[in-house]
Amino acid sequence: TGNNVDTGQGYEGRDRERDLDIGYAVQSGVLKGLGIRLRNAMARSNYRSDIDENRLTLVYTWQLL
């Protein structure tokens, strides 16, 4: 949360943001090394555009040697 933002437009700006992540990594089996992450972000403000964002990230790791 942010208050008293100097917007340069003659009024006090306010904003708030929330970010949530949830993830899981497969521990064994054929998909061992696969990671999945879901991210949700929300930002609200009275001096700029609001933002809503959802991301799905897949990561796969393997041992080279």
C-alpha positions as CSV (number, residue, x, y, z in Angstrom):
1,T,0.0,0.0,0.0
2,G,1.3,3.4,-0.9
3,N,0.0,6.8,0.3
4,N,1.0,10.4,-0.2
5,V,2.3,9.8,-3.7
6,D,3.4,13.0,-5.4
7,T,1.6,12.7,-8.7
8,G,2.8,16.1,-10.0
9,Q,-0.9,16.7,-11.0
10,G,-2.0,18.6,-7.8
11,Y,-3.5,15.8,-5.8
12,E,-2.3,13.0,-3.5
13,G,-1.9,9.6,-5.1
14,R,-2.7,6.3,-3.5
15,D,-2.0,2.7,-4.7
16,R,-2.0,-0.9,-3.5
17,E,-0.7,-4.2,-4.9
18,R,-1.2,-7.9,-4.2
19,D,0.9,-10.7,-5.6
20,L,0.2,-14.4,-5.1
21,D,2.3,-17.3,-6.2
22,I,1.6,-21.0,-5.9
23,G,3.8,-23.7,-7.2
24,Y,4.5,-27.4,-7.3
25,A,7.5,-29.5,-8.4
26,V,7.0,-33.2,-9.4
27,Q,9.2,-35.2,-7.1
28,S,9.4,-38.6,-8.8
29,G,8.2,-40.6,-11.8
30,V,8.3,-39.8,-15.5
31,L,7.7,-36.0,-15.0
32,K,10.4,-35.7,-12.2
33,G,11.9,-32.2,-12.6
34,L,8.8,-30.5,-13.9
35,G,7.7,-27.4,-12.0
36,I,4.5,-25.5,-12.3
37,R,3.8,-22.1,-11.0
38,L,0.7,-19.9,-11.1
39,R,1.0,-16.2,-10.4
40,N,-1.8,-13.7,-9.9
41,A,-1.0,-10.0,-9.5
42,M,-3.4,-7.1,-8.9
43,A,-2.5,-3.4,-8.7
44,R,-5.0,-0.5,-8.1
45,S,-4.3,3.2,-8.2
46,N,-6.0,6.5,-8.4
47,Y,-3.3,8.1,-10.7
48,R,-2.4,5.3,-13.2
49,S,-4.1,2.4,-15.0
50,D,-5.1,-0.6,-12.9
51,I,-3.3,-3.9,-13.6
52,D,-4.6,-7.5,-13.4
53,E,-2.2,-10.3,-14.5
54,N,-2.2,-14.1,-14.4
55,R,0.8,-16.2,-15.4
56,L,1.3,-19.9,-15.8
57,T,5.0,-20.9,-15.8
58,L,6.3,-24.4,-16.6
59,V,9.9,-25.2,-15.8
60,Y,11.8,-28.5,-16.5
61,T,15.2,-29.2,-15.1
62,W,17.5,-32.1,-15.8
63,Q,20.9,-33.3,-14.7
64,L,23.6,-32.9,-17.4
65,L,26.1,-35.3,-15.9
